[in-house]
Amino acid sequence: MGRPFTFPGRTIVVTGGANGIGRALAERFLAEGAARVVIADLDGQGAARTAAELGERARAHTLDVTDAAAVAALIEEVERDAPIDLWCSNAGVATGGGLGSDADWDLTWRVHVQAHVHVARLLLPRMIERGGGHLLVTASAAGLLTNVDSAPYSVTKHGAVALAEWLAIRHWDEGIDVSCLCPLGVNTAMTAGDGPTAATRLGGDYIEPADVARSVVEALGEGRFLILPHPQAAVMEQRRASDRDRWLSGMRRAHKRLLDAG
Ligand SMILES: NC(=O)c1ccc[n+]([C@@H]2O[C@H](COP(=O)([O-])OP(=O)(O)OC[C@H]3O[C@@H](n4cnc5c(N)ncnc54)[C@H](O)[C@@H]3O)[C@@H](O)[C@H]2O)c1
């Protein structure tokens, strides 16, 4: 277990905070007593709308997480007032299915992996210098298991999990706590178009963003690395680890059943 995170009085940044899971995280962090939550999103209008709805302790910022200079400028601006205690690297993108185009690979790599590298380079040294800090990476159960629909999504989310683990190991002694959020299906704009054969359905019923936020607050309070808002994800991961060939056969059968039923 890591060091527990407490919310009252804290300064928190949530990327992709305008909508879905990020918005629910921001709302819940404020309810837990955070002093300030910065909602940083490529969708600047959405960020402004969400911040206005969440009240005066929420602030909006237009940010492209793939732009290192913009991330540096945001850190600088926020820390002029107070140090950032928790950075939630939550922004994410869905691409089309299949093996994907080069553009899909490029975008998902930059948003799901490289964006977290920017934060590690730019914010962690500041946190280390002042004795510690917390980083939350929103990966996905697709990064622990696999998403049968989209190769770029699945592979880059595996990259996000691997990077989160690397950071958690390498920076622990310097006071850095890392948590990695790995939900199965969640009802957000990202999954709104999912039809009956969407591979995410293999994980069972979708849950609400507020359920995810509750799991995150619980896990950060316990200083836990892996956050699985769907309990079945833990069982699936254990099955995968204990017998990979059996797990792959099960996935092939389950995917075929899904396609046949659709
Ligand atoms: N919805 C699910 O079923 C599910 C499951 C597992 C993991 N996730 C992950 O959860 C995270 C949040 O997704 P969501 O479901 O809330 O989707 P969402 O589409 O509701 O929210 C994603 C947000 O990220 C923002 N964004 C996209 N690219 C950005 C960029 N370059 N810079 C800054 N912001 C950017 C979008 O504007 C949007 O507000 C993502 O990382 C996603 O991959 C979602």
The ligand as an ORCA input file, in Angstrom:
! r2SCAN-3c Opt
* xyz 0 1
  N     -15.999      5.177    -20.782
  C     -15.410      4.009    -20.597
  O     -16.039      2.941    -20.719
  C     -13.951      3.956    -20.195
  C     -13.451      2.715    -19.738
  C     -12.115      2.651    -19.376
  C     -11.302      3.759    -19.441
  N     -11.815      4.953    -19.908
  C     -10.904      6.092    -19.953
  O     -11.410      7.091    -19.101
  C     -10.922      8.364    -19.522
  C     -12.081      9.337    -19.609
  O     -12.950      8.895    -20.650
  P     -14.541      9.116    -20.625
  O     -15.159      7.787    -20.761
  O     -14.900      9.999    -19.499
  O     -14.724      9.823    -22.040
  P     -15.238     11.299    -22.426
  O     -15.167     11.303    -23.913
  O     -16.521     11.598    -21.754
  O     -14.120     12.242    -21.815
  C     -12.823     12.330    -22.353
  C     -12.381     13.764    -22.208
  O     -11.012     13.867    -22.640
  C     -10.893     15.071    -23.378
  N      -9.732     15.007    -24.269
  C      -9.535     14.228    -25.359
  N      -8.347     14.482    -25.915
  C      -7.757     15.432    -25.152
  C      -6.513     16.101    -25.214
  N      -5.634     15.863    -26.207
  N      -6.222     17.026    -24.260
  C      -7.115     17.292    -23.267
  N      -8.314     16.702    -23.169
  C      -8.629     15.778    -24.101
  C     -12.210     15.187    -24.142
  O     -12.450     16.510    -24.601
  C     -13.206     14.726    -23.084
  O     -13.673     15.796    -22.286
  C     -10.218      8.119    -20.854
  O      -8.820      8.041    -20.644
  C     -10.776      6.776    -21.299
  O      -9.903      6.118    -22.180
  C     -13.132      5.067    -20.271
*
